[in-house]
């Protein structure tokens, strides 16, 4: 077999998976992500597993295919399909190019206690529906957050700057895209994760995959019993060390002529550099004498994951200061989860916080939570009507693009009658009451006319809320001129989504447009 061509094929496949996955988060104009997301992410292990658990859909068995593929040829998922693994290879490639060492890697010991402890923790988190662990450790979700919160803002700024430049010469190929500032805590956390993973891969190749990642540890169990394995032909070996120097998993033991297949990610680097045909990709039957009896009987485990704690809200736009001593603080019992999530608990149990829905949301109302959901929902998106935007009356993109089934696809009719929460009017905070001035921004932008202006004093009108037809979209809260948490109208989320009554035909209006907002 020509192993150099095999390695080249693996590199090409990994490049395609990396570009396609990253493009989903960078589809600024929503041209293709909604239509291709499930095909592109079908083979991502954790999203496929979570979707299968939540929906039992036959079309979400990508994780089973990955297990079968690993049982046949080893951890090819880690080297050619996982986007975070491929990102680590980029850091490792840069490090190797910058180094003058002839043999860049060395054989290093494994960390089985750490690896399998984190795997067990992930399994327990899955069993007890504590998805924060999955959120923190899932390689796909970590990659998604890196692209969404670090790379996408740069792309958006570049797009907006270029579009403005083109508009000056009357070229309208590009158009500006809205960008909402990511919460500082989430931004810093994502940067720390990127630096940590980048440093580990720069210094030690696939160290993250073989110490922290639960998917890598889980697939390593199947890799040990895979049909095809990289094996030594001792009689031909000159102990030149090229194989060790190229092994980014640091799992080749040249003294004992063995490969730790639990850590090997099947990058085929060692096969490509061996000039003496010492290393070969052979079947399990031929490897029994080489591997030793300890490999017999190794089997399974489960998988899935976690996140972490705390929270914070996305920073709102700066507005004129106002004396708040006489104003009432908004008392929100629950945050607002996305349409199609059904309930906050279900959403927290399934979402891995990958950020794909955040990237796809046209109004940027979906923002990562810090403390909004508490410990169980760290980095999971919530509806941020203050710093983000509002939920478009006719938009259901988050349900179409969610890879885990945490947000289910719903029809436009269902979306327009799904009550995410109820609008609450605080008369004591309203500028009509406090300043005696006209406003009406909340009523103007309510798509169902759940907020109506009624006579107050003289010619002044003041809002009145009909919660029975309110869908909790936030089109009233977002334009309210008061600062959070003193909004004159705010949405209190429903722990379990309810059905709103259908408004009278003459009352219902089209969805508000962001550009029309007066504040």
C-alpha positions in Angstrom: 0.0 0.0 0.0 1.2 3.5 -0.8 1.1 5.1 2.7 2.1 8.5 1.5 -1.1 8.6 -0.7 -3.1 7.3 2.3 -1.9 10.1 4.5 -2.5 12.7 1.7 -6.0 11.4 1.3 -6.6 11.7 5.1 -5.3 15.3 5.0 -7.6 16.2 2.1 -10.6 14.7 3.8 -9.8 16.5 7.1 -9.4 19.8 5.3 -12.8 19.4 3.7 -14.5 18.6 7.0 -12.8 21.5 8.7 -13.8 24.0 6.0 -17.4 22.8 5.7 -17.9 22.8 9.5 -16.4 26.2 10.0 -18.4 27.6 7.1 -21.7 26.8 8.9 -20.7 29.3 11.7 -19.5 31.9 9.2 -22.5 31.9 6.8 -23.1 35.6 7.3 -25.9 35.8 4.6 -27.6 32.6 5.5 -27.1 31.2 2.0 -26.7 27.5 2.7 -26.2 26.7 6.4 -29.9 25.8 7.1 -30.0 23.5 4.2 -26.7 21.7 4.7 -26.1 21.6 8.4 -27.4 18.1 9.1 -25.5 16.6 6.2 -22.3 18.3 7.2 -22.6 17.6 11.0 -24.0 14.1 10.5 -20.7 12.5 11.5 -20.0 14.7 14.5 -20.1 12.4 17.5 -21.6 14.3 20.4 -24.2 16.3 18.3 -25.3 13.0 16.7 -25.5 11.2 20.0 -27.4 14.0 21.7 -29.9 14.3 18.8 -30.4 10.5 18.9 -31.1 10.6 22.6 -33.5 13.5 22.3 -35.4 12.5 19.2 -34.6 8.8 18.6 -34.4 9.7 15.0 -33.0 7.1 12.6 -31.3 10.0 10.7 -29.1 10.8 13.7 -27.1 7.6 13.9 -23.8 9.2 12.8 -22.2 8.3 16.1 -23.0 4.6 15.5 -21.2 4.9 12.1 -18.2 6.5 13.9 -18.1 3.6 16.4 -18.2 1.1 13.6 -15.6 2.9 11.6 -13.3 3.1 14.7 -13.8 -0.7 15.3 -12.6 -1.3 11.8 -9.7 1.1 11.3 -9.2 3.0 14.6 -9.6 6.7 15.6 -10.0 8.1 12.1 -12.7 10.3 13.4 -10.2 12.2 15.5 -7.8 12.9 12.7 -10.1 13.4 9.7 -13.6 14.4 10.9 -13.4 16.2 14.3 -12.8 19.9 13.6 -11.1 20.6 16.9 -8.7 17.7 16.2 -7.9 19.2 12.8 -7.4 22.7 14.5 -4.9 21.0 16.8 -3.0 19.6 13.8 -2.7 23.2 12.5 -1.0 24.3 15.7 1.2 21.2 15.7 2.2 21.7 12.0 3.2 25.3 12.8 5.2 24.2 15.8 7.0 21.5 13.7 7.8 24.0 10.9 9.3 26.4 13.4 11.4 23.8 15.1 14.9 22.7 14.2 14.6 19.4 15.9 15.2 16.4 13.7 12.8 14.3 15.8 10.0 16.6 17.0 8.0 14.2 19.1 9.1 11.6 21.6 7.3 8.6 23.2 5.4 9.9 26.3 3.5 8.0 29.0 -0.2 7.8 28.9 -2.5 9.4 31.6 -5.2 6.7 31.9 -6.5 7.8 35.3 -7.2 11.3 34.0 -8.6 10.2 30.7 -11.0 7.6 32.0 -12.0 9.8 35.0 -13.1 12.5 32.6 -14.9 9.9 30.5 -16.7 8.5 33.5 -17.6 12.0 34.6 -19.1 12.6 31.1 -21.0 9.4 31.2 -22.5 10.3 34.6 -23.4 13.7 33.3 -25.2 12.1 30.4 -27.0 9.7 32.7 -28.1 12.4 35.1 -28.9 15.0 32.4 -26.2 17.4 33.4 -25.1 18.6 30.0 -22.7 21.3 31.3 -20.0 18.6 31.4 -20.7 17.8 27.8 -20.6 21.5 26.9 -17.2 21.9 28.4 -15.5 18.8 27.0 -17.2 18.2 23.6 -14.6 18.9 20.9 -17.2 19.9 18.3 -18.8 22.4 20.7 -15.5 23.9 21.8 -14.6 24.4 18.1 -18.0 26.0 17.4 -17.6 28.5 20.2 -14.1 29.4 19.1 -15.4 30.1 15.6 -18.6 31.9 16.7 -17.2 34.1 19.5 -13.7 34.7 18.2 -13.5 34.2 14.5 -17.0 35.3 13.3 -16.8 38.8 14.8 -13.6 39.4 12.8 -15.3 38.2 9.6 -18.3 40.3 10.3 -16.2 43.5 10.9 -14.3 42.8 7.7 -17.5 42.3 5.8 -19.1 45.5 7.2 -16.0 47.5 6.4 -15.7 46.2 2.9 -19.4 46.6 2.3 -19.3 50.3 3.4 -16.3 50.8 1.1 -18.1 49.2 -1.9 -21.2 51.2 -1.2 -19.3 54.5 -1.7 -18.7 53.4 -5.3 -22.3 52.1 -5.7 -21.4 48.4 -5.5 -23.9 46.6 -3.4 -22.7 43.0 -3.6 -22.1 42.9 0.2 -24.3 44.3 2.9 -23.6 45.0 6.6 -24.3 42.3 9.1 -25.4 42.9 12.7 -22.9 42.1 15.4 -23.7 42.0 19.1 -20.8 42.0 21.6 -20.3 38.6 23.3 -20.5 38.7 27.1 -17.0 39.4 28.5 -16.9 36.3 30.7 -17.8 34.0 27.7 -15.3 35.8 25.5 -12.5 35.4 28.1 -13.5 31.8 28.7 -13.4 30.9 25.0 -10.0 32.7 24.6 -8.6 30.7 27.6 -9.9 27.4 26.0 -8.3 28.3 22.7 -5.0 29.2 24.3 -5.0 26.1 26.4 -5.8 23.8 23.5 -3.4 25.7 21.2 -0.5 25.5 23.7 -1.1 21.7 24.3 -1.1 20.9 20.6 1.8 23.3 19.9 4.0 21.5 22.5 2.6 18.0 22.5 0.5 17.4 19.4 -2.7 15.5 20.4 -2.2 15.8 24.1 -5.7 17.3 24.6 -7.3 14.4 22.6 -5.5 11.8 24.7 -6.0 13.3 28.2 -9.1 15.6 28.3 -11.4 14.8 25.4 -14.0 12.1 26.4 -14.8 11.3 22.8 -11.1 10.4 22.1 -11.0 8.3 25.3 -14.2 6.5 24.4 -13.2 5.8 20.8 -9.8 4.7 22.1 -11.6 1.7 23.7 -12.8 0.6 20.3 -9.5 1.4 18.6 -7.8 -1.1 20.8 -9.9 -3.9 19.3 -10.1 -2.4 15.7 -9.7 -4.8 12.8 -6.9 -2.8 11.1 -4.0 -1.6 13.2 -0.6 0.0 12.7 1.9 -2.8 13.5 5.7 -3.3 13.6 7.7 -5.6 11.5 10.7 -5.8 14.0 13.1 -7.6 11.6 13.3 -4.6 9.2 13.6 -1.9 11.9 16.8 0.2 12.0 15.5 2.2 14.9 16.0 5.5 13.0 13.3 7.1 15.1 11.4 8.7 12.2 8.2 7.2 13.3 8.4 8.4 16.8 9.4 11.9 15.7 6.3 12.2 13.5 3.8 10.7 15.9 1.7 13.5 17.3 0.0 11.2 19.7 3.4 10.3 21.2 2.2 6.6 21.5 5.0 4.7 19.6 7.3 2.6 21.8 10.3 1.8 19.7 12.0 -0.2 22.5 9.2 -2.7 22.7 8.0 -2.3 19.1 4.4 -1.4 20.1 1.8 1.2 19.4 -0.7 2.4 22.0 -3.8 2.1 19.8 -6.0 3.7 22.5 -4.0 7.0 21.9 -3.2 6.5 18.2 -5.4 8.9 16.0 -4.6 7.2 12.7 -3.0 10.2 11.2 -0.7 7.8 9.2 2.3 10.1 9.6 4.4 7.2 10.9 3.5 5.0 7.9 4.4 7.8 5.5 7.9 8.5 6.9 9.0 4.9 7.4 11.3 4.0 4.5 11.9 0.4 5.5 8.3 -0.9 5.6 8.7 -1.5 9.3 5.3 -0.1 10.1 2.2 -1.5 8.2 -1.6 -1.2 8.5 -2.5 -4.8 9.0 -5.5 -6.8 10.2 -6.2 -7.8 13.8 -5.4 -11.4 13.1 -1.8 -10.7 12.1 -1.3 -8.5 15.2 -2.2 -10.9 18.0 1.4 -11.9 18.6 2.7 -8.3 18.6 0.1 -6.6 20.7 0.0 -9.1 23.6 -2.9 -10.7 25.4 -3.8 -7.6 27.4 -5.7 -6.2 24.4 -8.2 -9.0 24.4 -11.6 -8.3 25.9 -11.4 -4.5 25.9 -14.7 -3.0 25.2 -17.2 -0.2 25.5 -18.5 2.6 27.6 -20.8 5.5 26.8 -20.2 9.1 26.0 -21.3 12.7 26.4 -20.8 15.8 28.3 -20.5 18.8 30.5 -20.0 22.6 30.7 -19.3 24.6 33.8 -20.9 27.3 36.0 -21.9 30.9 36.3 -23.2 33.5 33.9 -23.7 37.0 32.9 -25.7 39.0 30.3 -24.7 40.5 27.0 -23.9 44.1 27.5 -26.6 46.5 26.4 -26.0 49.5 24.2 -25.1 52.6 26.2 -28.1 54.9 26.8 -28.6 58.2 28.6 -28.3 57.8 32.4 -31.5 58.2 34.4 -32.3 58.4 38.1 -33.4 54.9 39.0 -34.0 55.4 42.7 -37.8 55.4 42.2 -37.9 52.7 39.6 -38.8 49.0 40.2 -36.3 46.3 39.4 -37.6 43.7 36.8 -38.2 40.4 38.5 -37.8 37.6 36.0 -38.6 34.2 37.4 -37.2 32.4 34.4 -35.0 33.2 31.4 -36.4 32.8 27.9 -35.3 29.7 26.0 -35.4 29.5 22.1 -38.6 28.6 20.3 -38.7 24.8 19.7 -36.8 24.0 22.9 -40.1 23.1 24.6 -38.9 23.7 28.1 -35.9 25.1 29.9 -35.1 21.8 31.6 -35.2 19.8 28.3 -33.1 22.5 26.6 -30.5 22.5 29.4 -30.3 18.7 29.3 -29.6 18.4 25.6 -27.8 21.6 24.4 -24.0 21.5 24.2 -23.6 25.3 23.7 -21.8 24.9 20.3 -23.0 28.4 19.3 -24.3 27.5 15.8 -27.8 28.9 16.5 -26.1 32.1 17.9 -24.2 32.4 14.6 -27.3 31.8 12.6 -29.7 34.1 14.4 -30.5 37.1 12.1 -31.3 39.5 15.0 -28.6 38.2 17.3 -31.2 37.8 20.1 -29.7 34.4 20.9 -26.7 34.9 23.1 -24.6 32.6 25.3 -25.7 32.5 29.0 -23.4 32.9 31.9 -25.6 32.7 34.9 -29.1 33.1 33.3 -29.8 29.3 33.4 -27.6 28.7 36.4 -24.9 26.0 36.6 -26.8 23.6 34.3 -26.9 26.0 31.3 -23.5 27.6 31.2 -22.8 28.9 27.6 -26.2 27.7 26.4 -28.0 30.3 24.3 -30.9 32.3 25.8 -33.1 35.1 24.4 -31.3 38.3 25.3 -33.8 41.1 24.6 -31.7 43.8 26.2 -28.3 43.5 24.6 -29.2 41.3 21.7 -32.4 42.0 19.8 -35.9 40.3 19.5 -37.2 37.1 18.0 -38.4 37.6 14.5 -42.1 36.8 14.2 -41.5 34.7 11.0 -38.1 33.2 11.8 -37.4 29.7 12.9 -33.8 29.3 11.8 -32.5 28.1 15.2 -34.6 25.0 15.1 -33.6 24.2 11.5 -29.9 24.4 12.3 -29.6 22.9 15.7 -27.5 19.7 15.4 -28.4 18.1 18.8 -32.2 18.4 18.7 -32.1 20.8 21.7 -34.1 23.2 19.5 -36.6 21.2 17.4 -37.8 22.5 14.0 -41.3 23.9 14.1 -43.6 25.2 11.5 -44.1 28.9 11.1 -47.7 28.5 12.4 -46.5 26.8 15.5 -43.7 29.4 16.0 -46.2 32.3 15.9 -48.4 30.7 18.6 -45.6 29.4 20.8 -45.5 31.4 24.0 -41.8 31.6 25.2 -42.8 33.9 28.0 -45.2 36.7 29.0 -44.7 40.4 28.7 -45.0 42.2 32.0 -45.7 46.0 32.1 -44.3 48.0 35.0 -46.3 51.3 35.0 -44.0 52.9 37.6 -41.0 52.7 35.2 -42.7 53.8 32.0 -41.7 57.3 30.7 -45.4 58.0 30.1 -46.0 57.7 33.9 -42.6 59.2 35.2 -42.0 61.9 32.6 -45.5 62.6 31.2 -44.2 62.1 27.6 -45.4 60.0 24.7 -43.6 56.8 23.8 -45.4 53.7 22.6 -42.3 51.9 21.2 -43.4 48.6 22.8 -46.8 48.6 21.2 -45.5 49.8 17.8 -43.3 46.7 17.5 -45.5 44.0 19.0 -46.4 41.6 16.1 -49.5 40.2 17.8 -50.7 43.5 19.3 -50.6 41.9 22.8 -49.3 45.4 23.8 -51.9 48.1 23.1 -51.9 51.8 23.9 -54.9 52.9 26.0 -56.0 56.4 27.3 -54.1 57.5 30.3 -54.1 61.3 31.1 -55.2 63.9 28.7 -53.9 63.0 25.3 -51.3 60.6 26.7 -51.6 56.9 26.0 -50.0 54.1 28.1 -49.3 50.5 27.3 -51.6 47.6 28.3 -50.7 44.0 28.0 -52.9 41.1 26.9 -50.8 38.1 28.0 -53.2 35.6 26.4 -51.9 36.5 22.9 -48.4 37.4 23.9 -45.7 35.1 22.5 -42.8 36.5 24.5 -40.8 37.5 21.4 -39.2 40.5 23.1 -40.2 43.0 20.4 -41.6 45.1 23.2 -38.7 44.8 25.7 -35.9 45.4 23.2 -36.9 49.0 22.1 -37.9 50.2 25.6 -35.8 53.3 26.3 -35.0 52.4 29.9 -31.9 50.5 31.0 -32.0 47.0 32.3 -33.1 46.0 34.9 -35.5 48.9 35.0 -37.4 48.2 31.7 -40.9 49.4 31.7 -41.9 46.2 29.9 -40.0 42.9 30.0 -40.6 39.3 29.2 -40.8 36.7 32.0 -39.9 33.4 30.5 -42.0 30.3 30.7 -40.3 27.3 32.3 -42.4 25.2 29.9 -43.4 26.8 26.6 -47.2 27.3 26.3 -49.6 28.0 23.5 -50.8 31.6 23.1 -54.2 32.3 21.9 -54.5 33.3 18.3 -55.0 37.1 18.0 -57.8 38.5 16.0 -57.0 38.9 12.4 -57.2 42.7 12.4 -54.9 42.9 15.5 -52.0 40.9 14.1 -49.2 42.7 12.2 -46.1 41.7 10.4 -42.8 41.2 12.3 -40.9 44.3 13.3 -37.8 45.3 11.3 -34.7 46.1 13.3 -34.0 49.3 11.3 -37.3 50.7 12.4 -36.4 50.6 16.1 -36.3 54.2 17.4 -33.7 53.5 20.1 
